[in-house]
């Protein structure tokens, strides 16, 4: 198993703020969410079995593929809520560290694709 870490954010906090009190440093699980109508590659961020947000759409396809190929993504909040600066509709997000754990070849593919596509 190898790991790769990258800074990102949890999107949609404004939707889930009534059910999620962010704890900086807690480890949250990420799962594919193929039933999401807005993004067929959506990746949900899960706390205690409950969806508390989603990974950004910009990286969802790559993250969904990584999970589908047996990888594990852990989301670790690193700060307090902030306004989404790159979304015209606004919204709140939580800065986080994404930790990708998987087989060495899958981590190498992830790094290459994310670099080639300028995702991280």
C-alpha positions in Angstrom: 0.0 0.0 0.0 1.1 3.5 -0.8 -0.3 6.9 0.0 -0.7 10.3 -1.7 -2.0 13.4 0.0 -3.4 16.6 -1.5 -5.2 19.7 -0.2 -8.8 20.0 -1.3 -12.2 20.8 0.2 -15.5 19.4 1.1 -18.3 21.0 -0.9 -21.9 21.6 0.2 -21.3 22.4 3.8 -24.2 24.9 3.7 -26.5 21.9 3.0 -25.2 19.7 5.8 -24.3 22.2 8.5 -27.3 21.2 10.7 -26.0 17.6 10.9 -22.2 18.0 10.9 -20.1 19.8 13.4 -16.7 20.0 11.8 -13.8 18.7 13.9 -10.4 19.6 12.5 -8.3 16.5 12.2 -11.1 13.9 12.2 -10.9 11.2 9.5 -13.9 10.9 7.3 -14.6 8.2 4.7 -15.2 8.9 1.0 -17.6 6.8 -1.1 -18.8 6.8 -4.7 -22.3 8.3 -5.1 -23.5 7.1 -8.6 -27.1 8.1 -7.8 -26.2 11.8 -7.6 -28.2 13.6 -10.3 -25.8 16.5 -10.6 -22.6 14.4 -11.1 -22.6 10.8 -12.1 -19.0 10.5 -10.7 -19.9 12.2 -7.4 -17.9 11.2 -4.3 -19.6 11.7 -0.9 -17.9 12.5 2.3 -19.3 10.3 5.1 -19.3 10.7 8.9 -20.8 7.9 11.0 -22.7 6.5 7.9 -24.2 9.9 7.0 -23.3 12.1 4.0 -21.9 15.4 5.2 -20.6 16.8 1.8 -19.0 16.0 -1.5 -15.6 16.3 -3.1 -15.4 19.0 -5.7 -16.8 18.1 -9.1 -13.5 19.0 -10.8 -11.8 16.0 -9.2 -14.8 13.7 -8.7 -14.2 11.6 -11.9 -10.6 10.8 -10.9 -11.6 10.1 -7.3 -14.5 7.9 -8.3 -12.3 5.9 -10.6 -9.6 5.5 -7.8 -12.3 4.2 -5.4 -13.8 1.9 -8.1 -10.3 0.4 -8.6 -10.0 -0.5 -4.9 -8.5 2.7 -3.5 -9.4 4.3 -0.3 -9.8 8.0 0.2 -9.8 9.6 3.6 -10.9 13.2 4.1 -9.4 15.1 7.0 -10.8 18.6 7.6 -8.0 21.2 8.2 -9.9 24.4 8.9 -13.2 26.2 9.4 -15.9 26.8 6.8 -15.3 29.3 4.1 -17.2 30.6 1.1 -16.5 28.8 -2.2 -14.5 31.2 -4.3 -14.7 29.4 -7.6 -18.4 28.7 -7.7 -20.6 31.4 -9.2 -23.6 30.2 -7.1 -21.5 30.4 -3.9 -21.9 27.9 -1.1 -19.8 26.9 1.9 -16.9 24.5 1.9 -14.5 23.0 4.4 -10.8 22.9 3.6 -9.4 19.4 3.9 -6.5 17.0 3.3 -7.4 14.1 1.0 -5.4 11.0 1.7 -5.4 8.4 -1.1 -4.3 4.9 -0.1 -3.9 2.1 -2.6 -1.7 -0.2 -4.6 1.5 1.4 -5.8 0.5 1.3 -9.5 -2.9 2.9 -8.7 -1.2 5.7 -6.8 1.2 6.3 -9.7 -1.7 6.5 -12.1 -3.5 8.9 -9.8 -0.5 11.2 -9.6 0.1 11.1 -13.4 -3.5 11.8 -14.3 -3.9 14.6 -11.7 -0.7 16.2 -13.0 -1.5 15.8 -16.7 -5.0 17.3 -16.0 -3.8 20.0 -13.5 -6.3 18.8 -11.0 -4.4 19.3 -7.8 
